[in-house]
Amino acid sequence: MNLLKKRRHQDEPVLGFGESLIVLIVILCILGYLIIIRQQEPQAPLFIAFTLLAIYGRLRGFSWDTVMDGMRSGLRAGVDPLIIFLSIGVLIATWIFSGTIPTIMYFGFKIISVKFFLPTVFIVCTLVGVACGSSFTTVSTMGIAFIGIGATLRINPGLTAGVIVSGAFCGSNISPLSGTTNLAASVGKISIYEHIKALMITDIPAWAICLVLYTILGFNSRSVSLNAVHQMMHGLANGFWISCWALLPVLLLVILAILQVPAIPSLGLGSLFAALLGWIHAPATSISTITKTIMMGFVSHTGDKTIDTLLSKGGIASMLTSLALIVFALALGGLLIKFNIIGAIIDHISAAIQTPGRLTLATAITCVGVNLIVGEHYLAIILPGQSFLKSFDKLGLKRKFLTRILNDAGAAVNAIIPWSVSGVFIAGALQVNPLRFIPWTFFPFLVTILAVITGMFLKIPKKTNTEVAPA
């Protein structure tokens, strides 16, 4: 039986560069037309692309076993993000129940002015991203609070979301606690601090440019009636527990991040602690009410339509639509890898590289391409990293130059792909269509451009010593 299966796999076709490129272009055309031009929800287009690719693979000569193996391998790569999504849904619901997010909003109204709202949001989200090492956690906590404040201040939700995402992903990019940052360093087999030092060359200038742009945009914001702000604060104070004690779940998450507790248990502990804190404040709340909140999300009943809309969210059920999208995206990516479509293109590109500038550009394009096609930020780091590592060694370039591109064009760019893991999560958490916040999310664009420009100035050392271990 095993011999028959092995022979079947040996007889399967090998797709060349031209065919692989045509398949990718067709898939991108399907996704781009349905999602961007027709403005359809991404789930159906991804399902269509996945199904058509599976049928094409079978007609081309791949066995159904190979097709199913590719789908399963793609899904295995996304187990952690799927659980994180569900955990963040619970975190959002429990943090509203405990008064944590309403408290952040309440104090935010006291200290933030309209003109300085955007740069303040950008700075705070960057700091929180560095502190907790997670762009998702930053978006789902501080981001929700700032979206609420921005709505009251009559600032474009897409603009506010773009500022939040830029700050969150910049902070996560340069945080030693970040999963993607550690992954990029491990792919290059260098120390995390050498990697972060290399990131500073591109990320700090990109951050500074973003700050200037958001400050200018903030000055152009319209003035808002203080009556609307006071009304919102009054509604929050009457409908939720507003207290410094309600900020304890934030402190807990920061402590867990410093202790390097992984994201999934950290989110679980943060949610359970918030639920316990909310129950202590309102002991009359039944266990069934708390479990229903965890499953279906928190439902606000303040009587203020704006507050009830902003703070009725979260829960496991709220993430199920996003999970469906990610499942199809991962399955599609698994088939592309299993059929060696991505591998054939990467091999063709790497064979034509002879200068540091071209190598940098090719690596960045590949990172962006994997994000566009697969939509998974971990794979956007791993696949280009493993593919171009030998090319960097061959030219005698330090591996930190590779890992910098992986973080900037791999992890950060994932935020501005509408059907990616990050794009879907952001849209769900902030309730803003990706096409509305992507144009205002400056950081991923800027940091990728700077990473490519920086690579153009790299020189091949006169004496090329292959870098085996981190210096």
Buried (B, 14 or more C-beta within 10 A) or exposed (E): EEEEEEEEEEEBEEBEBEBBBEBBEBBBEBBBEBBBEEEEBBBBBBBBBBEBBBEBBEEEEBBEEBBBBBBEBBBEBBEBBBBBBBBBBBBBBBBBBBBBBBBBBBBBBEEBEBBBBBBBBBBBBBBBBBBBBBBBBBBBBBBBBBBBBBBBBEBBBBBBBBBBBBBBBBBBBBBBBBBBBBBBBBBBBBBBEBBBEBBEBBBBBBBEBBBEBBBEBBEEBEEBEEEBBEBBBBBBBEBBBBBEBBBBBBEBBBEBBEEEBEBEEBBBBBBBBBBBBBBEBEEEBEEEEBEBBBBBBBBBEBEBEBBBEBBBBBBBBBBEEBBBBBBBBBBBBBBBBBBBBBBBBBEBBBEEBEBBBBBBBBBBBBBBBBBBBBBBBBBBBBBBBEBBBEBBBBBBBBBBBBBBBBBBBBBBBBBBBBBBBBBBBBBBBBBBBBBBBBEBBBBBBBBBBBBBEBBEEBEEEEEEEEBEEBE
